[in-house]
Amino acid sequence: MIFTTSIGEQNTSLENLEWSDRIFFSSYGIGVGIRLNNPALLEPLQSYLPPVRSPLSTLPVQKLYSLLVDSERVYRLYEGQTELLCSPCLDEVLGLLENDLCLSIGMATQDWLFVHAGVVGWGDRAIVIPGRSFSGKTTLVIALIQAGATYYSDEYAVLDWQGLVHPYPRALSVRISTEKQQRTPAEIFGATVGSHPLKIGAIVQTQYQRQAQWQPEMISTGQAILGLLDNTLTARLYPDVALSILTRSTVGVSCFAGQRGEASEVVHQLLAALALTE
């Protein structure tokens, strides 16, 4: 259940409230501030912050969020003076904060390219699995790291100007129902977390389909780039930049496409197919 009453409607200015904590950081060159009206919010907030960030001491910031809880344990999230969500579920509010943060940073940065994709390291190369929410990225990433892959991300492939993919090791969003996700650190699955950029070795365009049989086909680099572009945050804003980076990132890459069934049944076939292309 979502409530729509805002602080503004209660004639209370955000600027006049007392804040128990303020967090300022920079992520990919974008300054972010988050202020809280209750110190109990600080600990659960931590796992929803960008995994790549550094403390920021200079102001102003490009994005300012306010997170409040009232006496009835109703949570409100603001970006600037705009209320984004009001809900009795803290995880729902923090999830929206994380998504808005990631999208805002990915859209605003000039030095990095954010692509919706799961990423793991296999040997000295990265496997990139482009796709939006509900495409099954996270379950395939989990299956790969349980098979020995290094965890890089379950949501974004972050590429530099040379086309290398960098770690974005946020806690995995394990879907436990169609409406609820559970945040789980990669280490729970026995994962080693990546610490350095990798060249892409394979791009796997796949989506979960119940009872589907994994029968992938090799696709051209051009087809793979189109699939990446479709999942790139700034593809429409800066198409030339996005295309340039993606072209560099896909040189000599093995590219596969095909629907899949259960991730645990596919992962060894996928790794075997990759071995044949080396």
C-alpha positions, 0 to 999 in steps of 0.5 A: 500500500502506498500513501500519497500525503507528502510533507509539503501537504502538511505545510512542513518544509524539508529545509526546516526539518532536523536531520540526524545524519547527512551523507555526501559522496561522489560516484563516477563524478556525480555528487550525491547527498542523502539526509536522514531524519532518524539515525536508525535509517543509516544502517539499512541504507548502506547496502543500497548505496552505489558500490563505487563511491568516495566521500565528498566534502565539497558542496553543492551536489548534483542530486540531493535526497531526503529520507524520512520516517514518521511516528507511524513508521511510514517512510518518505523519499524525496529527490530535491523537493519532489516526493518519489515515494511514501510507503510503510515498507522501508525496503521498497523505499530504499529500493527506489532510492537505489534505482533512482541513484543508479539511473541518475548517475548513469545518465549524468556521467560523461566518463563512463557508459552504463549498460543494463547487464549482469557481468562475471569474470571468467579467467581473464575476460568478462562475460556480459549478459545484457537485459532489463529487469525480469530477464533473468540476469541475476539468476544466471549470474548466481549460477555462474559465480557458483560455478567459479566465476568472479562477481562483477555486477548483476545490474550494470556493466560499467564501461570506460572509454577503452571498452573495459568493463569495471566492477559494480559489485552491489548486493545481488537482488534475488527475486523471491516473488514477482513484487519482492526482492531480497538483497544478498551479498555476493559472498553468500553464494561463495563469490569472489568479487572482481577488483580490476577492469576486464576486456569482454570475452563473451556477450550472451543475449538471453532471457529466461523462458520456462521450459525453454531449451538452451540452443544458442546461436552465434550472432554477429558483433553488429547484432551484439552491439545493437543489443547492448545499445538497447540496454545502454542508459545514454544511447539516445542522449549520446549515441555516437559516444555509446557506439564508439565505446561499445565498438571498442568493447566488442572487438574479438568477442564471442556473441551468443543469443537464445532463450534459456531455461533454468540457470543451473541447467544452462551454465555448464553448457554456456561455459563449454560453448565459450571454451570452444570459441577460445 
